[in-house]
Amino acid sequence: DIQMTQSPSSLSASVGDRVTITCQASQDISNYLNWYQQKPGKAPKLLIYDASNLKTGVPSRFSGSGSGTHFTFAISSLQPEDIATYFCQQYDDLPLTFGGGTKVEIK
Amino acid sequence: QVQLQESGPGLVKPSETLSLTCTVSGGSISRNYWNWIRQTPGERLEWIGNIFLSGSTNYNPPLKSRLTMSMDTSKNQFSLKLNSVTAADTAVYYCARGFGSCSGTSCSNYLDFWGQGALVIVSS
């Protein structure tokens, strides 16, 4: 299985701050990576696909980059409604695997 | 807008079979492919498997020997059966639509619509 390692596991930032999350794959997955947002008690929601493509309707403050084994997810200006846990997920090979998640909180 | 809804017992006894159904509305189950994912109390997401209209399935190897997925196109539903459950199978179970497309040498594949989740507790 392809292991996905996310860091940090949690972070606290102020409204307006830039927030960055990284995801490392255990092998080269090209750009076959998606990012999801999960708010408490809700299902995950797709934000970014193919490492850097913003899903229609998702605010432009969210972005993704990277390829190969190293990927980055960013929120350019953190908003109160962004409080959630964020997950990366690879689809280069089955089984699909997810990162451990990054819980984002407001300082 | 595609919507998915999980249904099934919330409590299952150890060694028995966990059965869940996902009902899809706002779109046909005859397109795309359909997944089950679970989230443990520690919040880790685990892909369980998927099923295509053809009936072909892909299962996560650790669960494969206990797992059966099926589809009922007449009801726009797909289902999961996991037998010989233990406490380790306690989780929130999600169904999700898988979308895949390729253009030239570039392919996309993601889970774009999810159900709200169904908590299943394995306990006597």
Interface residues (C-beta under 8 A of the other chain):
Chain A: Y32 N34 Y36 K42 A43 P44 K45 L46 Y49 D50 N53 K55 T85 F87 Q89 Y91 L94 P95 L96 T97 F98 G100 G101
Chain B: N35 E43 R44 L45 E46 W47 N58 N60 P61 Y94 A96 S106 C107 S108 N109 Y110 L111 D112 W114 G115 Q116 G117
